[in-house]
Structure formats: structure tokens, C-alpha cells
């Protein structure tokens, strides 16, 4: 099994910070030359969602996207 990528490591670090309460210091994280700063809990959730999406892409995980409408399926 391969080691986790940089985004997955950051995601795990952010989850660990949530568990021990250190994320409440409201600062930021830096990875791959990008800095993610947050000043409120809602901004932390936004950063966490973005990092999770990047980690999933890095791992090759695709998210389910439901159909917006039902088509005919090619039958006329």
C-alpha cells in the first residue's frame, strides 16, 4: 500500500486538530506552496471541505453526482 499524499496528510492533520481542539486557535495550514487561512469555524469547514476534495482527487476517489433530469435513454 502506498503512503498517503500531501492532501490526505493535511486532511488527517486537520481532523486530528478537530479532535484535540487545537483548530480553535484560528490560524491556517500550508501545503504545496498554498496557504489556507481561516478566522472562523465556518471558514475552517470550507477549508476542510476543499482539502478533502483535493485529497479524494489525489487518491482517485470520485464523488457521486446524481442526474439532474431523466432522459429518454436514446429511444425516440
N, CA, C, O and CB atoms as a CASP TS submission, in Angstrom:
PFRMAT TS
TARGET T0000
AUTHOR 0000-0000-0000
METHOD Language model
MODEL 1
PARENT N/A
ATOM      1  N   UNK     1       0.844  -1.188   0.000  1.00  0.00           N
ATOM      2  CA  UNK     1       0.000   0.000   0.000  1.00  0.00           C
ATOM      3  C   UNK     1       0.884   1.244   0.000  1.00  0.00           C
ATOM      4  O   UNK     1       1.873   1.319   0.729  1.00  0.00           O
ATOM      5  CB  UNK     1      -0.957   0.002   1.224  1.00  0.00           C
ATOM      6  N   UNK     2       0.514   2.211  -0.824  1.00  0.00           N
ATOM      7  CA  UNK     2       1.318   3.420  -0.914  1.00  0.00           C
ATOM      8  C   UNK     2       1.005   4.376   0.233  1.00  0.00           C
ATOM      9  O   UNK     2      -0.072   4.327   0.828  1.00  0.00           O
ATOM     10  CB  UNK     2       1.085   4.112  -2.253  1.00  0.00           C
ATOM     11  N   UNK     3       1.954   5.231   0.526  1.00  0.00           N
ATOM     12  CA  UNK     3       1.752   6.191   1.606  1.00  0.00           C
ATOM     13  C   UNK     3       0.800   7.281   1.135  1.00  0.00           C
ATOM     14  O   UNK     3       0.717   7.556  -0.062  1.00  0.00           O
ATOM     15  CB  UNK     3       3.101   6.801   2.072  1.00  0.00           C
ATOM     16  N   UNK     4       0.082   7.904   2.064  1.00  0.00           N
ATOM     17  CA  UNK     4      -0.879   8.944   1.674  1.00  0.00           C
ATOM     18  C   UNK     4      -0.171  10.151   1.067  1.00  0.00           C
ATOM     19  O   UNK     4       0.966  10.466   1.417  1.00  0.00           O
ATOM     20  CB  UNK     4      -1.715   9.383   2.885  1.00  0.00           C
ATOM     21  N   UNK     5      -0.869  10.815   0.153  1.00  0.00           N
ATOM     22  CA  UNK     5      -0.334  12.004  -0.488  1.00  0.00           C
ATOM     23  C   UNK     5      -0.387  13.211   0.430  1.00  0.00           C
ATOM     24  O   UNK     5      -0.856  13.126   1.565  1.00  0.00           O
ATOM     25  CB  UNK     5      -1.090  12.292  -1.761  1.00  0.00           C
ATOM     26  N   UNK     6       0.100  14.337  -0.075  1.00  0.00           N
ATOM     27  CA  UNK     6       0.183  15.541   0.763  1.00  0.00           C
ATOM     28  C   UNK     6      -1.191  16.060   1.171  1.00  0.00           C
ATOM     29  O   UNK     6      -1.355  16.577   2.276  1.00  0.00           O
ATOM     30  CB  UNK     6       0.941  16.634   0.028  1.00  0.00           C
ATOM     31  N   UNK     7      -2.180  15.927   0.288  1.00  0.00           N
ATOM     32  CA  UNK     7      -3.514  16.434   0.635  1.00  0.00           C
ATOM     33  C   UNK     7      -4.184  15.543   1.666  1.00  0.00           C
ATOM     34  O   UNK     7      -4.879  16.036   2.555  1.00  0.00           O
ATOM     35  CB  UNK     7      -4.394  16.537  -0.615  1.00  0.00           C
ATOM     36  N   UNK     8      -3.981  14.218   1.555  1.00  0.00           N
ATOM     37  CA  UNK     8      -4.567  13.304   2.530  1.00  0.00           C
ATOM     38  C   UNK     8      -3.902  13.509   3.885  1.00  0.00           C
ATOM     39  O   UNK     8      -4.574  13.452   4.915  1.00  0.00           O
ATOM     40  CB  UNK     8      -4.421  11.835   2.067  1.00  0.00           C
ATOM     41  N   UNK     9      -2.588  13.747   3.901  1.00  0.00           N
ATOM     42  CA  UNK     9      -1.895  14.012   5.165  1.00  0.00           C
ATOM     43  C   UNK     9      -2.438  15.274   5.819  1.00  0.00           C
ATOM     44  O   UNK     9      -2.652  15.311   7.031  1.00  0.00           O
ATOM     45  CB  UNK     9      -0.379  14.143   4.936  1.00  0.00           C
ATOM     46  N   UNK    10      -2.661  16.316   5.006  1.00  0.00           N
ATOM     47  CA  UNK    10      -3.212  17.556   5.547  1.00  0.00           C
ATOM     48  C   UNK    10      -4.628  17.332   6.070  1.00  0.00           C
ATOM     49  O   UNK    10      -4.988  17.847   7.128  1.00  0.00           O
ATOM     50  CB  UNK    10      -3.208  18.662   4.477  1.00  0.00           C
ATOM     51  N   UNK    11      -5.424  16.573   5.342  1.00  0.00           N
ATOM     52  CA  UNK    11      -6.793  16.273   5.772  1.00  0.00           C
ATOM     53  C   UNK    11      -6.778  15.553   7.118  1.00  0.00           C
ATOM     54  O   UNK    11      -7.540  15.898   8.021  1.00  0.00           O
ATOM     55  CB  UNK    11      -7.523  15.414   4.712  1.00  0.00           C
ATOM     56  N   UNK    12      -5.905  14.548   7.246  1.00  0.00           N
ATOM     57  CA  UNK    12      -5.798  13.823   8.514  1.00  0.00           C
ATOM     58  C   UNK    12      -5.316  14.732   9.646  1.00  0.00           C
ATOM     59  O   UNK    12      -5.766  14.606  10.785  1.00  0.00           O
ATOM     60  CB  UNK    12      -4.847  12.635   8.362  1.00  0.00           C
ATOM     61  N   UNK    13      -4.398  15.649   9.325  1.00  0.00           N
ATOM     62  CA  UNK    13      -3.894  16.604  10.324  1.00  0.00           C
ATOM     63  C   UNK    13      -5.013  17.522  10.800  1.00  0.00           C
ATOM     64  O   UNK    13      -5.112  17.826  11.989  1.00  0.00           O
ATOM     65  CB  UNK    13      -2.733  17.441   9.741  1.00  0.00           C
ATOM     66  N   UNK    14      -5.857  17.964   9.866  1.00  0.00           N
ATOM     67  CA  UNK    14      -6.969  18.846  10.231  1.00  0.00           C
ATOM     68  C   UNK    14      -7.998  18.095  11.075  1.00  0.00           C
ATOM     69  O   UNK    14      -8.557  18.659  12.016  1.00  0.00           O
ATOM     70  CB  UNK    14      -7.637  19.425   8.967  1.00  0.00           C
ATOM     71  N   UNK    15      -8.253  16.823  10.742  1.00  0.00           N
ATOM     72  CA  UNK    15      -9.184  16.031  11.550  1.00  0.00           C
ATOM     73  C   UNK    15      -8.641  15.816  12.957  1.00  0.00           C
ATOM     74  O   UNK    15      -9.390  15.863  13.933  1.00  0.00           O
ATOM     75  CB  UNK    15      -9.458  14.679  10.880  1.00  0.00           C
ATOM     76  N   UNK    16      -7.334  15.579  13.057  1.00  0.00           N
ATOM     77  CA  UNK    16      -6.718  15.419  14.373  1.00  0.00           C
ATOM     78  C   UNK    16      -6.805  16.716  15.175  1.00  0.00           C
ATOM     79  O   UNK    16      -7.010  16.684  16.388  1.00  0.00           O
ATOM     80  CB  UNK    16      -5.251  14.983  14.229  1.00  0.00           C
ATOM     81  N   UNK    17      -6.652  17.852  14.502  1.00  0.00           N
ATOM     82  CA  UNK    17      -6.763  19.141  15.180  1.00  0.00           C
ATOM     83  C   UNK    17      -8.181  19.354  15.700  1.00  0.00           C
ATOM     84  O   UNK    17      -8.375  19.967  16.750  1.00  0.00           O
ATOM     85  CB  UNK    17      -6.366  20.284  14.234  1.00  0.00           C
ATOM     86  N   UNK    18      -9.180  18.846  14.960  1.00  0.00           N
ATOM     87  CA  UNK    18     -10.563  18.944  15.431  1.00  0.00           C
ATOM     88  C   UNK    18     -10.769  18.096  16.677  1.00  0.00           C
ATOM     89  O   UNK    18     -11.484  18.497  17.595  1.00  0.00           O
ATOM     90  CB  UNK    18     -11.541  18.512  14.331  1.00  0.00           C
ATOM     91  N   UNK    19     -10.143  16.925  16.709  1.00  0.00           N
ATOM     92  CA  UNK    19     -10.314  16.032  17.852  1.00  0.00           C
ATOM     93  C   UNK    19      -9.734  16.617  19.131  1.00  0.00           C
ATOM     94  O   UNK    19     -10.331  16.486  20.199  1.00  0.00           O
ATOM     95  CB  UNK    19      -9.670  14.695  17.567  1.00  0.00           C
ATOM     96  N   UNK    20      -8.568  17.265  19.032  1.00  0.00           N
ATOM     97  CA  UNK    20      -7.952  17.774  20.256  1.00  0.00           C
ATOM     98  C   UNK    20      -8.268  19.256  20.518  1.00  0.00           C
ATOM     99  O   UNK    20      -7.813  19.813  21.517  1.00  0.00           O
ATOM    100  CB  UNK    20      -6.452  17.582  20.185  1.00  0.00           C
ATOM    101  N   UNK    21      -9.029  19.884  19.646  1.00  0.00           N
ATOM    102  CA  UNK    21      -9.463  21.257  19.869  1.00  0.00           C
ATOM    103  C   UNK    21      -8.478  22.338  19.473  1.00  0.00           C
ATOM    104  O   UNK    21      -8.745  23.521  19.684  1.00  0.00           O
ATOM    105  CB  UNK    21      -9.786  21.424  21.273  1.00  0.00           C
ATOM    106  N   UNK    22      -7.339  21.957  18.901  1.00  0.00           N
ATOM    107  CA  UNK    22      -6.342  22.972  18.555  1.00  0.00           C
ATOM    108  C   UNK    22      -6.735  23.815  17.342  1.00  0.00           C
ATOM    109  O   UNK    22      -6.126  24.856  17.097  1.00  0.00           O
ATOM    110  CB  UNK    22      -5.016  22.308  18.293  1.00  0.00           C
ATOM    111  N   UNK    23      -7.743  23.382  16.578  1.00  0.00           N
ATOM    112  CA  UNK    23      -8.168  24.174  15.424  1.00  0.00           C
ATOM    113  C   UNK    23      -8.868  25.461  15.841  1.00  0.00           C
ATOM    114  O   UNK    23      -9.034  26.367  15.025  1.00  0.00           O
ATOM    115  CB  UNK    23      -9.088  23.355  14.538  1.00  0.00           C
ATOM    116  N   UNK    24      -9.279  25.550  17.097  1.00  0.00           N
ATOM    117  CA  UNK    24      -9.970  26.745  17.583  1.00  0.00           C
ATOM    118  C   UNK    24      -9.031  27.944  17.743  1.00  0.00           C
ATOM    119  O   UNK    24      -9.490  29.041  18.063  1.00  0.00           O
ATOM    120  CB  UNK    24     -10.643  26.446  18.910  1.00  0.00           C
ATOM    121  N   UNK    25      -7.735  27.755  17.528  1.00  0.00           N
ATOM    122  CA  UNK    25      -6.801  28.876  17.615  1.00  0.00           C
ATOM    123  C   UNK    25      -6.898  29.769  16.382  1.00  0.00           C
ATOM    124  O   UNK    25      -6.294  30.841  16.348  1.00  0.00           O
ATOM    125  CB  UNK    25      -5.368  28.366  17.782  1.00  0.00           C
ATOM    126  N   UNK    26      -7.651  29.339  15.370  1.00  0.00           N
ATOM    127  CA  UNK    26      -7.909  30.118  14.155  1.00  0.00           C
ATOM    128  C   UNK    26      -6.644  30.683  13.525  1.00  0.00           C
ATOM    129  O   UNK    26      -6.279  31.840  13.730  1.00  0.00           O
ATOM    130  CB  UNK    26      -8.853  31.247  14.466  1.00  0.00           C
ATOM    131  N   UNK    27      -6.008  29.849  12.775  1.00  0.00           N
ATOM    132  CA  UNK    27      -4.821  30.292  12.045  1.00  0.00           C
ATOM    133  C   UNK    27      -4.893  29.760  10.627  1.00  0.00           C
ATOM    134  O   UNK    27      -5.742  30.201   9.853  1.00  0.00           O
ATOM    135  CB  UNK    27      -3.515  29.821  12.746  1.00  0.00           C
ATOM    136  N   UNK    28      -4.023  28.820  10.261  1.00  0.00           N
ATOM    137  CA  UNK    28      -4.042  28.307   8.909  1.00  0.00           C
ATOM    138  C   UNK    28      -3.109  27.136   8.728  1.00  0.00           C
ATOM    139  O   UNK    28      -2.398  26.728   9.647  1.00  0.00           O
ATOM    140  CB  UNK    28      -3.688  29.386   7.949  1.00  0.00           C
ATOM    141  N   UNK    29      -3.129  26.604   7.523  1.00  0.00           N
ATOM    142  CA  UNK    29      -2.284  25.476   7.140  1.00  0.00           C
ATOM    143  C   UNK    29      -1.605  25.817   5.825  1.00  0.00           C
ATOM    144  O   UNK    29      -2.152  26.556   5.006  1.00  0.00           O
ATOM    145  CB  UNK    29      -3.111  24.156   7.019  1.00  0.00           C
ATOM    146  N   UNK    30      -0.401  25.273   5.626  1.00  0.00           N
ATOM    147  CA  UNK    30       0.322  25.467   4.374  1.00  0.00           C
ATOM    148  C   UNK    30       0.716  24.104   3.823  1.00  0.00           C
ATOM    149  O   UNK    30       1.237  23.253   4.544  1.00  0.00           O
ATOM    150  CB  UNK    30       1.576  26.369   4.580  1.00  0.00           C
ATOM    151  N   UNK    31       0.459  23.911   2.532  1.00  0.00           N
ATOM    152  CA  UNK    31       0.834  22.672   1.851  1.00  0.00           C
ATOM    153  C   UNK    31       1.066  22.990   0.383  1.00  0.00           C
ATOM    154  O   UNK    31       0.318  23.758  -0.221  1.00  0.00           O
ATOM    155  CB  UNK    31      -0.264  21.567   2.021  1.00  0.00           C
ATOM    156  N   UNK    32       2.091  22.403  -0.178  1.00  0.00           N
ATOM    157  CA  UNK    32       2.413  22.528  -1.609  1.00  0.00           C
ATOM    158  C   UNK    32       2.476  23.994  -2.048  1.00  0.00           C
ATOM    159  O   UNK    32       2.062  24.327  -3.159  1.00  0.00           O
ATOM    160  CB  UNK    32       1.372  21.777  -2.455  1.00  0.00           C
ATOM    161  N   UNK    33       2.984  24.856  -1.191  1.00  0.00           N
ATOM    162  CA  UNK    33       3.102  26.266  -1.533  1.00  0.00           C
ATOM    163  C   UNK    33       1.815  27.067  -1.417  1.00  0.00           C
ATOM    164  O   UNK    33       1.809  28.265  -1.700  1.00  0.00           O
ATOM    165  CB  UNK    33       3.609  26.385  -2.903  1.00  0.00           C
ATOM    166  N   UNK    34       0.722  26.426  -1.003  1.00  0.00           N
ATOM    167  CA  UNK    34      -0.563  27.108  -0.820  1.00  0.00           C
ATOM    168  C   UNK    34      -0.827  27.268   0.669  1.00  0.00           C
ATOM    169  O   UNK    34      -0.581  26.353   1.455  1.00  0.00           O
ATOM    170  CB  UNK    34      -1.726  26.323  -1.507  1.00  0.00           C
ATOM    171  N   UNK    35      -1.328  28.430   1.047  1.00  0.00           N
ATOM    172  CA  UNK    35      -1.665  28.684   2.439  1.00  0.00           C
ATOM    173  C   UNK    35      -3.174  28.829   2.561  1.00  0.00           C
ATOM    174  O   UNK    35      -3.801  29.594   1.828  1.00  0.00           O
ATOM    175  CB  UNK    35      -0.941  29.952   2.968  1.00  0.00           C
ATOM    176  N   UNK    36      -3.743  28.086   3.494  1.00  0.00           N
ATOM    177  CA  UNK    36      -5.171  28.145   3.773  1.00  0.00           C
ATOM    178  C   UNK    36      -5.344  28.769   5.146  1.00  0.00           C
ATOM    179  O   UNK    36      -5.011  28.144   6.153  1.00  0.00           O
ATOM    180  CB  UNK    36      -5.835  26.727   3.702  1.00  0.00           C
ATOM    181  N   UNK    37      -5.856  29.983   5.205  1.00  0.00           N
ATOM    182  CA  UNK    37      -6.098  30.672   6.471  1.00  0.00           C
ATOM    183  C   UNK    37      -7.588  30.671   6.768  1.00  0.00           C
ATOM    184  O   UNK    37      -8.416  30.713   5.858  1.00  0.00           O
ATOM    185  CB  UNK    37      -5.551  32.121   6.432  1.00  0.00           C
ATOM    186  N   UNK    38      -7.915  30.622   8.038  1.00  0.00           N
ATOM    187  CA  UNK    38      -9.313  30.708   8.450  1.00  0.00           C
ATOM    188  C   UNK    38      -9.402  31.514   9.736  1.00  0.00           C
ATOM    189  O   UNK    38      -8.506  31.469  10.579  1.00  0.00           O
ATOM    190  CB  UNK    38      -9.932  29.294   8.640  1.00  0.00           C
ATOM    191  N   UNK    39     -10.497  32.253   9.871  1.00  0.00           N
ATOM    192  CA  UNK    39     -10.693  33.108  11.033  1.00  0.00           C
ATOM    193  C   UNK    39     -11.955  32.764  11.808  1.00  0.00           C
ATOM    194  O   UNK    39     -12.240  33.360  12.847  1.00  0.00           O
ATOM    195  CB  UNK    39     -10.741  34.546  10.604  1.00  0.00           C
ATOM    196  N   UNK    40     -12.704  31.805  11.297  1.00  0.00           N
ATOM    197  CA  UNK    40     -13.937  31.413  11.979  1.00  0.00           C
ATOM    198  C   UNK    40     -14.173  29.926  11.762  1.00  0.00           C
ATOM    199  O   UNK    40     -13.507  29.292  10.944  1.00  0.00           O
ATOM    200  CB  UNK    40     -15.149  32.245  11.470  1.00  0.00           C
ATOM    201  N   UNK    41     -15.110  29.391  12.487  1.00  0.00           N
ATOM    202  CA  UNK    41     -15.426  27.980  12.358  1.00  0.00           C
ATOM    203  C   UNK    41     -15.974  27.664  10.971  1.00  0.00           C
ATOM    204  O   UNK    41     -15.649  26.626  10.396  1.00  0.00           O
ATOM    205  CB  UNK    41     -16.425  27.562  13.426  1.00  0.00           C
ATOM    206  N   UNK    42     -16.802  28.554  10.434  1.00  0.00           N
ATOM    207  CA  UNK    42     -17.357  28.304   9.098  1.00  0.00           C
ATOM    208  C   UNK    42     -16.255  28.305   8.033  1.00  0.00           C
ATOM    209  O   UNK    42     -16.312  27.518   7.089  1.00  0.00           O
ATOM    210  CB  UNK    42     -18.423  29.364   8.754  1.00  0.00           C
ATOM    211  N   UNK    43     -15.258  29.175   8.175  1.00  0.00           N
ATOM    212  CA  UNK    43     -14.140  29.174   7.234  1.00  0.00           C
ATOM    213  C   UNK    43     -13.320  27.895   7.380  1.00  0.00           C
ATOM    214  O   UNK    43     -12.818  27.370   6.386  1.00  0.00           O
ATOM    215  CB  UNK    43     -13.246  30.409   7.453  1.00  0.00           C
ATOM    216  N   UNK    44     -13.176  27.385   8.610  1.00  0.00           N
ATOM    217  CA  UNK    44     -12.468  26.127   8.813  1.00  0.00           C
ATOM    218  C   UNK    44     -13.175  25.001   8.070  1.00  0.00           C
ATOM    219  O   UNK    44     -12.523  24.185   7.418  1.00  0.00           O
ATOM    220  CB  UNK    44     -12.363  25.798  10.314  1.00  0.00           C
ATOM    221  N   UNK    45     -14.513  24.949   8.161  1.00  0.00           N
ATOM    222  CA  UNK    45     -15.271  23.911   7.465  1.00  0.00           C
ATOM    223  C   UNK    45     -15.082  24.018   5.951  1.00  0.00           C
ATOM    224  O   UNK    45     -14.978  23.000   5.266  1.00  0.00           O
ATOM    225  CB  UNK    45     -16.763  24.010   7.822  1.00  0.00           C
ATOM    226  N   UNK    46     -15.036  25.252   5.424  1.00  0.00           N
ATOM    227  CA  UNK    46     -14.817  25.440   3.985  1.00  0.00           C
ATOM    228  C   UNK    46     -13.443  24.930   3.570  1.00  0.00           C
ATOM    229  O   UNK    46     -13.307  24.249   2.554  1.00  0.00           O
ATOM    230  CB  UNK    46     -14.962  26.921   3.607  1.00  0.00           C
ATOM    231  N   UNK    47     -12.421  25.263   4.364  1.00  0.00           N
ATOM    232  CA  UNK    47     -11.061  24.799   4.067  1.00  0.00           C
ATOM    233  C   UNK    47     -11.007  23.278   4.154  1.00  0.00           C
ATOM    234  O   UNK    47     -10.391  22.633   3.305  1.00  0.00           O
ATOM    235  CB  UNK    47     -10.032  25.435   5.042  1.00  0.00           C
ATOM    236  N   UNK    48     -11.644  22.698   5.167  1.00  0.00           N
ATOM    237  CA  UNK    48     -11.648  21.247   5.329  1.00  0.00           C
ATOM    238  C   UNK    48     -12.322  20.570   4.133  1.00  0.00           C
ATOM    239  O   UNK    48     -11.832  19.552   3.644  1.00  0.00           O
ATOM    240  CB  UNK    48     -12.361  20.856   6.636  1.00  0.00           C
ATOM    241  N   UNK    49     -13.433  21.120   3.663  1.00  0.00           N
ATOM    242  CA  UNK    49     -14.124  20.544   2.503  1.00  0.00           C
ATOM    243  C   UNK    49     -13.249  20.624   1.254  1.00  0.00           C
ATOM    244  O   UNK    49     -13.205  19.676   0.470  1.00  0.00           O
ATOM    245  CB  UNK    49     -15.463  21.268   2.258  1.00  0.00           C
ATOM    246  N   UNK    50     -12.556  21.739   1.064  1.00  0.00           N
ATOM    247  CA  UNK    50     -11.674  21.890  -0.090  1.00  0.00           C
ATOM    248  C   UNK    50     -10.515  20.897  -0.020  1.00  0.00           C
ATOM    249  O   UNK    50     -10.183  20.255  -1.016  1.00  0.00           O
ATOM    250  CB  UNK    50     -11.139  23.328  -0.171  1.00  0.00           C
ATOM    251  N   UNK    51      -9.911  20.775   1.140  1.00  0.00           N
ATOM    252  CA  UNK    51      -8.784  19.852   1.313  1.00  0.00           C
ATOM    253  C   UNK    51      -9.261  18.410   1.128  1.00  0.00           C
ATOM    254  O   UNK    51      -8.551  17.596   0.538  1.00  0.00           O
ATOM    255  CB  UNK    51      -8.131  20.034   2.715  1.00  0.00           C
ATOM    256  N   UNK    52     -10.451  18.090   1.625  1.00  0.00           N
ATOM    257  CA  UNK    52     -10.980  16.739   1.457  1.00  0.00           C
ATOM    258  C   UNK    52     -11.214  16.422  -0.018  1.00  0.00           C
ATOM    259  O   UNK    52     -10.915  15.315  -0.467  1.00  0.00           O
ATOM    260  CB  UNK    52     -12.285  16.575   2.244  1.00  0.00           C
ATOM    261  N   UNK    53     -11.744  17.379  -0.775  1.00  0.00           N
ATOM    262  CA  UNK    53     -11.962  17.175  -2.208  1.00  0.00           C
ATOM    263  C   UNK    53     -10.640  16.956  -2.939  1.00  0.00           C
ATOM    264  O   UNK    53     -10.549  16.092  -3.811  1.00  0.00           O
ATOM    265  CB  UNK    53     -12.706  18.374  -2.812  1.00  0.00           C
ATOM    266  N   UNK    54      -9.622  17.730  -2.589  1.00  0.00           N
ATOM    267  CA  UNK    54      -8.307  17.561  -3.211  1.00  0.00           C
ATOM    268  C   UNK    54      -7.682  16.222  -2.830  1.00  0.00           C
ATOM    269  O   UNK    54      -7.036  15.576  -3.656  1.00  0.00           O
ATOM    270  CB  UNK    54      -7.374  18.709  -2.806  1.00  0.00           C
ATOM    271  N   UNK    55      -7.875  15.805  -1.577  1.00  0.00           N
ATOM    272  CA  UNK    55      -7.341  14.520  -1.129  1.00  0.00           C
ATOM    273  C   UNK    55      -8.032  13.367  -1.860  1.00  0.00           C
ATOM    274  O   UNK    55      -7.388  12.385  -2.228  1.00  0.00           O
ATOM    275  CB  UNK    55      -7.513  14.366   0.397  1.00  0.00           C
ATOM    276  N   UNK    56      -9.337  13.492  -2.068  1.00  0.00           N
ATOM    277  CA  UNK    56     -10.067  12.457  -2.796  1.00  0.00           C
ATOM    278  C   UNK    56      -9.594  12.371  -4.249  1.00  0.00           C
ATOM    279  O   UNK    56      -9.444  11.275  -4.791  1.00  0.00           O
ATOM    280  CB  UNK    56     -11.577  12.734  -2.746  1.00  0.00           C
ATOM    281  N   UNK    57      -9.362  13.518  -4.876  1.00  0.00           N
ATOM    282  CA  UNK    57      -8.843  13.518  -6.248  1.00  0.00           C
ATOM    283  C   UNK    57      -7.465  12.876  -6.292  1.00  0.00           C
ATOM    284  O   UNK    57      -7.153  12.109  -7.202  1.00  0.00           O
ATOM    285  CB  UNK    57      -8.779  14.953  -6.811  1.00  0.00           C
ATOM    286  N   UNK    58      -6.652  13.195  -5.307  1.00  0.00           N
ATOM    287  CA  UNK    58      -5.305  12.642  -5.229  1.00  0.00           C
ATOM    288  C   UNK    58      -5.348  11.120  -5.066  1.00  0.00           C
ATOM    289  O   UNK    58      -4.505  10.407  -5.610  1.00  0.00           O
ATOM    290  CB  UNK    58      -4.533  13.280  -4.065  1.00  0.00           C
ATOM    291  N   UNK    59      -6.337  10.631  -4.313  1.00  0.00           N
ATOM    292  CA  UNK    59      -6.485   9.198  -4.079  1.00  0.00           C
ATOM    293  C   UNK    59      -7.228   8.485  -5.200  1.00  0.00           C
ATOM    294  O   UNK    59      -7.290   7.256  -5.220  1.00  0.00           O
ATOM    295  CB  UNK    59      -7.200   8.968  -2.779  1.00  0.00           C
ATOM    296  N   UNK    60      -7.792   9.248  -6.135  1.00  0.00           N
ATOM    297  CA  UNK    60      -8.537   8.650  -7.235  1.00  0.00           C
ATOM    298  C   UNK    60      -9.974   8.331  -6.885  1.00  0.00           C
ATOM    299  O   UNK    60     -10.608   7.511  -7.549  1.00  0.00           O
ATOM    300  CB  UNK    60      -7.856   7.410  -7.687  1.00  0.00           C
ATOM    301  N   UNK    61     -10.490   8.966  -5.858  1.00  0.00           N
ATOM    302  CA  UNK    61     -11.874   8.743  -5.440  1.00  0.00           C
ATOM    303  C   UNK    61     -12.756   9.759  -6.161  1.00  0.00           C
ATOM    304  O   UNK    61     -12.478  10.958  -6.150  1.00  0.00           O
ATOM    305  CB  UNK    61     -12.029   8.862  -3.880  1.00  0.00           C
ATOM    306  N   UNK    62     -13.817   9.265  -6.783  1.00  0.00           N
ATOM    307  CA  UNK    62     -14.750  10.173  -7.436  1.00  0.00           C
ATOM    308  C   UNK    62     -16.010  10.277  -6.595  1.00  0.00           C
ATOM    309  O   UNK    62     -16.458   9.295  -6.003  1.00  0.00           O
ATOM    310  CB  UNK    62     -15.084   9.697  -8.872  1.00  0.00           C
ATOM    311  N   UNK    63     -16.558  11.439  -6.550  1.00  0.00           N
ATOM    312  CA  UNK    63     -17.775  11.666  -5.781  1.00  0.00           C
ATOM    313  C   UNK    63     -18.998  11.376  -6.645  1.00  0.00           C
ATOM    314  O   UNK    63     -18.986  11.607  -7.854  1.00  0.00           O
ATOM    315  CB  UNK    63     -17.821  13.112  -5.243  1.00  0.00           C
ATOM    316  N   UNK    64     -20.044  10.873  -6.015  1.00  0.00           N
ATOM    317  CA  UNK    64     -21.289  10.589  -6.716  1.00  0.00           C
ATOM    318  C   UNK    64     -21.969  11.893  -7.099  1.00  0.00           C
ATOM    319  O   UNK    64     -22.110  12.800  -6.279  1.00  0.00           O
ATOM    320  CB  UNK    64     -22.224   9.723  -5.848  1.00  0.00           C
ATOM    321  N   UNK    65     -22.387  11.975  -8.351  1.00  0.00           N
ATOM    322  CA  UNK    65     -23.162  13.125  -8.812  1.00  0.00           C
ATOM    323  C   UNK    65     -24.412  12.583  -9.479  1.00  0.00           C
ATOM    324  O   UNK    65     -24.346  11.985 -10.552  1.00  0.00           O
ATOM    325  CB  UNK    65     -22.335  14.036  -9.795  1.00  0.00           C
ATOM    326  N   UNK    66     -25.530  12.794  -8.847  1.00  0.00           N
ATOM    327  CA  UNK    66     -26.793  12.289  -9.371  1.00  0.00           C
ATOM    328  C   UNK    66     -27.218  13.016 -10.637  1.00  0.00           C
ATOM    329  O   UNK    66     -26.768  14.126 -10.924  1.00  0.00           O
ATOM    330  CB  UNK    66     -27.875  12.410  -8.324  1.00  0.00           C
ATOM    331  N   UNK    67     -28.090  12.365 -11.378  1.00  0.00           N
ATOM    332  CA  UNK    67     -28.605  13.004 -12.598  1.00  0.00           C
ATOM    333  C   UNK    67     -29.516  14.159 -12.217  1.00  0.00           C
ATOM    334  O   UNK    67     -30.211  14.112 -11.201  1.00  0.00           O
ATOM    335  CB  UNK    67     -29.367  11.981 -13.489  1.00  0.00           C
ATOM    336  N   UNK    68     -29.503  15.176 -13.029  1.00  0.00           N
ATOM    337  CA  UNK    68     -30.374  16.332 -12.772  1.00  0.00           C
ATOM    338  C   UNK    68     -31.747  16.143 -13.412  1.00  0.00           C
ATOM    339  O   UNK    68     -32.723  16.770 -13.000  1.00  0.00           O
ATOM    340  CB  UNK    68     -29.724  17.622 -13.301  1.00  0.00           C
ATOM    341  N   UNK    69     -31.816  15.275 -14.422  1.00  0.00           N
ATOM    342  CA  UNK    69     -33.089  15.028 -15.084  1.00  0.00           C
ATOM    343  C   UNK    69     -33.056  13.630 -15.657  1.00  0.00           C
ATOM    344  O   UNK    69     -31.987  13.056 -15.864  1.00  0.00           O
ATOM    345  CB  UNK    69     -33.375  16.081 -16.192  1.00  0.00           C
ATOM    346  N   UNK    70     -34.217  13.091 -15.910  1.00  0.00           N
ATOM    347  CA  UNK    70     -34.288  11.772 -16.518  1.00  0.00           C
ATOM    348  C   UNK    70     -34.445  11.947 -18.027  1.00  0.00           C
ATOM    349  O   UNK    70     -35.397  12.575 -18.491  1.00  0.00           O
ATOM    350  CB  UNK    70     -35.466  10.934 -15.918  1.00  0.00           C
ATOM    351  N   UNK    71     -33.535  11.405 -18.763  1.00  0.00           N
ATOM    352  CA  UNK    71     -33.601  11.488 -20.232  1.00  0.00           C
ATOM    353  C   UNK    71     -34.331  10.312 -20.810  1.00  0.00           C
ATOM    354  O   UNK    71     -34.770   9.420 -20.084  1.00  0.00           O
ATOM    355  CB  UNK    71     -32.210  11.569 -20.834  1.00  0.00           C
ATOM    356  N   UNK    72     -34.463  10.306 -22.118  1.00  0.00           N
ATOM    357  CA  UNK    72     -35.170   9.226 -22.797  1.00  0.00           C
ATOM    358  C   UNK    72     -34.308   7.981 -22.924  1.00  0.00           C
ATOM    359  O   UNK    72     -34.839   6.894 -23.154  1.00  0.00           O
ATOM    360  CB  UNK    72     -35.625   9.680 -24.170  1.00  0.00           C
ATOM    361  N   UNK    73     -33.042   8.102 -22.786  1.00  0.00           N
ATOM    362  CA  UNK    73     -32.171   6.942 -22.903  1.00  0.00           C
ATOM    363  C   UNK    73     -31.906   6.542 -24.354  1.00  0.00           C
ATOM    364  O   UNK    73     -31.514   5.405 -24.618  1.00  0.00           O
ATOM    365  CB  UNK    73     -32.773   5.781 -22.162  1.00  0.00           C
ATOM    366  N   UNK    74     -32.115   7.468 -25.301  1.00  0.00           N
ATOM    367  CA  UNK    74     -31.820   7.197 -26.702  1.00  0.00           C
ATOM    368  C   UNK    74     -32.971   6.588 -27.480  1.00  0.00           C
ATOM    369  O   UNK    74     -32.841   6.314 -28.673  1.00  0.00           O
ATOM    370  CB  UNK    74     -30.656   6.298 -26.791  1.00  0.00           C
ATOM    371  N   UNK    75     -34.081   6.376 -26.825  1.00  0.00           N
ATOM    372  CA  UNK    75     -35.234   5.827 -27.544  1.00  0.00           C
ATOM    373  C   UNK    75     -36.163   6.970 -27.921  1.00  0.00           C
ATOM    374  O   UNK    75     -36.574   7.750 -27.062  1.00  0.00           O
ATOM    375  CB  UNK    75     -35.987   4.763 -26.683  1.00  0.00           C
ATOM    376  N   UNK    76     -36.477   7.067 -29.142  1.00  0.00           N
ATOM    377  CA  UNK    76     -37.258   8.213 -29.597  1.00  0.00           C
ATOM    378  C   UNK    76     -38.661   7.958 -29.702  1.00  0.00           C
ATOM    379  O   UNK    76     -39.424   8.848 -30.076  1.00  0.00           O
ATOM    380  CB  UNK    76     -36.806   8.676 -30.853  1.00  0.00           C
TER
END
